[in-house]
Amino acid sequence: MSINIVDLLEGVAGLAAAAIALLAVYRSLTIGKSLVTRVYRTRAYWLAVLMMIFAVVNADVFSSAIASDISYWGFFVFLFALLFFIDSNVVVAREIDFFHRDILRWHKVRIPLFIAIVASSAIAIVASADITAPVSLSGVAILVYFTLIGAALAYSGAVMFVIARTSYDRTMKRFVKMLGFAVLFYVLFVTIWLPLDFIYPNLGDVVTDFIAIGTAYFFYKAAMSLSFVGRIEKQIA
């Protein structure tokens, strides 16, 4: 029996991404327990939940209908959890900033941004589920949707990098910098698969699974960036 190299690579990459995400969950929970400061403890626990969802999204490597359904709905759960996590980090960064700066006008943009993503997600779900809709119409709807998601996440990643550059808090600086890299990798994850699949069937799925490894790695690095705070606070206690 011949082995499908594409499916094999996709499965290995998906499992690797899930494994790194689960390691990030473990590190986040362990580090969170050692943190005294509520702000950073909340960052750690938020990240643990986010990585649990990310690991679930990679459940489709088992090639079952149930796993595919879980991965499909898990994508939307992860998307909104990520956006809320980003928003919470911007709020925290603004609170600890001496000048309380509104980075890239985030507090003015976030509400219309969230509304646009919720509305477009609903449209994308309907378009992908409606078997009577023309293939070209549903394809355009999905293309527009992932373009919007990519733009929103790219903007969110830019906000993280600006916070990392302007923040005087070393821990927040390291944390949001790693989070920014993770978000930008995820931008590639949600945008590059369509053009790659157009070039060669399933190529986008394989490439994005390897990109997911990079995404999980930077989330893991974000969790580990909080460990230094934990060691200092335990020594002081």
C-alpha positions as CSV (number, residue, x, y, z in Angstrom):
1,M,0.0,0.0,0.0
2,S,1.5,3.3,-1.1
3,I,1.9,6.1,1.4
4,N,0.4,9.5,0.6
5,I,3.3,11.8,1.4
6,V,1.1,14.9,1.4
7,D,-1.2,13.4,4.0
8,L,1.7,12.1,6.0
9,L,3.4,15.5,6.2
10,E,0.1,17.2,7.1
11,G,-0.5,14.7,9.9
12,V,3.0,15.0,11.3
13,A,3.0,18.8,11.2
14,G,-0.5,19.0,12.8
15,L,0.5,16.6,15.6
16,A,3.7,18.6,16.2
17,A,1.8,21.9,16.4
18,A,-0.7,20.3,18.9
19,A,2.1,18.9,21.0
20,I,3.8,22.3,21.3
21,A,0.4,23.9,22.1
22,L,-0.1,21.4,24.9
23,L,3.4,22.0,26.2
24,A,2.5,25.7,26.2
25,V,-0.7,24.8,28.2
26,Y,1.5,23.0,30.8
27,R,4.0,25.8,31.0
28,S,1.3,28.5,31.3
29,L,-0.5,26.7,34.1
30,T,2.8,26.0,36.0
31,I,4.0,29.5,35.6
32,G,0.6,31.0,36.4
33,K,0.6,29.2,39.8
34,S,3.9,30.8,40.7
35,L,2.9,34.3,39.9
36,V,1.7,36.7,42.6
37,T,0.8,39.6,40.4
38,R,-2.8,39.2,39.1
39,V,-2.1,40.9,35.8
40,Y,0.6,38.3,34.8
41,R,-1.2,35.4,36.3
42,T,-4.2,36.2,34.2
43,R,-2.0,36.4,31.1
44,A,-0.7,32.9,31.8
45,Y,-4.1,31.4,32.4
46,W,-5.6,33.1,29.3
47,L,-2.8,31.7,27.3
48,A,-3.4,28.2,28.7
49,V,-7.0,28.3,27.5
50,L,-6.0,29.7,24.2
51,M,-3.5,26.9,23.6
52,M,-6.0,24.2,24.6
53,I,-8.3,25.5,21.9
54,F,-5.4,25.6,19.4
55,A,-4.6,22.0,20.1
56,V,-8.2,21.0,19.6
57,V,-8.2,22.8,16.2
58,N,-5.4,20.4,15.1
59,A,-7.6,17.4,15.9
60,D,-8.5,17.0,12.2
61,V,-5.2,15.1,11.7
62,F,-7.1,12.0,12.8
63,S,-9.2,12.2,9.6
64,S,-12.5,11.5,11.1
65,A,-15.8,13.3,10.6
66,I,-16.1,14.2,14.3
67,A,-12.5,15.5,14.5
68,S,-13.2,17.6,11.3
69,D,-16.3,19.1,12.9
70,I,-14.5,19.9,16.1
71,S,-11.7,21.5,14.1
72,Y,-14.1,23.5,12.0
73,W,-16.0,25.0,15.0
74,G,-12.8,25.2,17.0
75,F,-11.3,27.6,14.4
76,F,-14.1,30.2,15.1
77,V,-13.8,29.7,18.9
78,F,-10.0,30.2,18.7
79,L,-10.4,33.2,16.5
80,F,-12.7,35.1,18.9
81,A,-10.7,33.9,21.9
82,L,-7.5,35.2,20.3
83,L,-9.1,38.6,19.6
84,F,-10.4,38.9,23.1
85,F,-7.0,37.9,24.4
86,I,-5.3,40.6,22.3
87,D,-7.9,43.2,23.5
88,S,-7.3,42.2,27.2
89,N,-3.5,42.7,26.7
90,V,-4.0,46.1,25.1
91,V,-6.2,47.1,28.1
92,V,-3.6,45.9,30.5
93,A,-0.8,47.7,28.6
94,R,-2.8,50.9,28.6
95,E,-3.4,50.7,32.4
96,I,0.3,50.2,33.3
97,D,1.4,52.8,30.8
98,F,2.2,56.2,32.5
99,F,0.6,58.2,29.7
100,H,-2.3,55.7,29.1
101,R,-1.7,55.8,25.4
102,D,-4.3,54.3,23.0
103,I,-2.0,52.3,20.7
104,L,-2.9,52.7,17.1
105,R,-6.3,53.9,18.2
106,W,-7.2,50.4,19.2
107,H,-10.1,51.4,21.5
108,K,-11.8,53.2,18.7
109,V,-11.2,50.5,16.1
110,R,-11.9,47.3,18.2
111,I,-15.7,47.6,18.3
112,P,-16.3,48.0,14.5
113,L,-13.5,45.4,14.0
114,F,-15.2,42.8,16.2
115,I,-18.6,43.5,14.6
116,A,-17.2,43.1,11.1
117,I,-15.6,39.8,12.1
118,V,-18.8,38.4,13.8
119,A,-20.9,39.4,10.8
120,S,-18.4,38.0,8.2
121,S,-18.0,34.8,10.2
122,A,-21.8,34.3,10.1
123,I,-21.8,34.9,6.4
124,A,-18.9,32.5,5.9
125,I,-20.6,29.7,7.9
126,V,-23.8,30.1,5.9
127,A,-22.0,30.3,2.6
128,S,-20.0,27.1,3.3
129,A,-23.1,25.2,4.5
130,D,-25.5,26.2,1.7
131,I,-25.1,23.5,-0.9
132,T,-27.5,25.3,-3.2
133,A,-25.3,28.4,-3.4
134,P,-23.2,28.7,-6.6
135,V,-19.6,27.5,-6.0
136,S,-18.2,30.8,-7.3
137,L,-20.4,32.8,-4.9
138,S,-19.4,30.8,-1.9
139,G,-15.8,30.8,-3.0
140,V,-15.8,34.6,-3.2
141,A,-17.4,34.9,0.3
142,I,-14.8,32.6,1.8
143,L,-12.0,34.5,0.0
144,V,-13.3,37.9,1.3
145,Y,-13.7,36.4,4.8
146,F,-10.2,35.2,5.2
147,T,-8.8,38.4,3.7
148,L,-10.7,40.3,6.3
149,I,-9.5,38.0,9.1
150,G,-5.9,38.4,7.8
151,A,-6.2,42.2,7.8
152,A,-7.7,42.2,11.3
153,L,-5.1,39.9,12.8
154,A,-2.2,41.8,11.0
155,Y,-3.5,45.0,12.6
156,S,-3.7,43.3,16.0
157,G,-0.2,42.0,15.6
158,A,1.1,45.5,14.8
159,V,-0.6,46.7,18.0
160,M,1.4,44.1,20.0
161,F,4.7,45.2,18.4
162,V,4.0,48.8,19.1
163,I,3.2,48.0,22.7
164,A,6.5,46.0,22.9
165,R,8.4,49.0,21.6
166,T,6.8,51.6,23.8
167,S,6.2,49.8,27.1
168,Y,8.5,50.4,30.0
169,D,7.5,47.1,31.7
170,R,10.1,44.6,30.7
171,T,7.8,41.6,31.2
172,M,4.9,43.1,29.2
173,K,7.4,44.1,26.5
174,R,8.7,40.5,26.1
175,F,5.3,39.0,26.4
176,V,3.5,41.1,23.8
177,K,6.5,40.8,21.4
178,M,6.3,37.0,21.4
179,L,2.5,37.3,21.1
180,G,2.9,39.6,18.1
181,F,5.1,37.1,16.3
182,A,2.5,34.3,17.1
183,V,-0.3,36.5,15.7
184,L,1.6,37.3,12.5
185,F,2.4,33.6,12.0
186,Y,-1.4,32.9,12.4
187,V,-2.0,35.6,9.8
188,L,-0.1,33.4,7.3
189,F,-2.0,30.4,8.6
190,V,-5.4,31.8,7.7
191,T,-4.4,33.6,4.4
192,I,-1.8,31.5,2.5
193,W,-3.7,28.2,2.2
194,L,-6.2,29.5,-0.5
195,P,-3.6,30.6,-3.1
196,L,-1.4,27.5,-2.4
197,D,-4.4,25.2,-2.8
198,F,-5.1,26.9,-6.1
199,I,-1.6,26.2,-7.2
200,Y,-1.6,22.5,-6.1
201,P,-4.4,20.6,-4.3
202,N,-3.8,20.2,-0.5
203,L,-0.5,22.1,-0.7
204,G,-2.0,24.9,1.4
205,D,-3.1,22.4,4.1
206,V,0.4,21.0,4.4
207,V,2.1,24.4,4.5
208,T,-0.3,25.9,7.0
209,D,0.2,23.0,9.3
210,F,3.9,23.7,9.4
211,I,3.1,27.4,9.9
212,A,1.0,26.3,12.8
213,I,4.1,24.9,14.4
214,G,5.7,28.3,14.3
215,T,2.5,29.8,15.7
216,A,2.4,27.4,18.6
217,Y,6.2,28.0,19.3
218,F,5.8,31.7,19.7
219,F,2.8,31.2,22.0
220,Y,5.0,28.9,24.0
221,K,7.7,31.6,24.1
222,A,5.1,34.1,25.2
223,A,4.3,31.8,28.1
224,M,7.9,31.3,29.0
225,S,8.5,35.1,29.0
226,L,6.5,35.2,32.2
227,S,8.6,32.7,34.0
228,F,11.3,35.2,35.0
229,V,8.6,37.2,37.0
230,G,7.6,34.0,38.7
231,R,11.1,33.2,39.9
232,I,11.7,36.7,41.2
233,E,8.4,36.8,43.1
234,K,9.0,33.4,44.7
235,Q,12.4,34.6,45.8
236,I,10.9,37.7,47.4
237,A,8.2,35.7,49.1
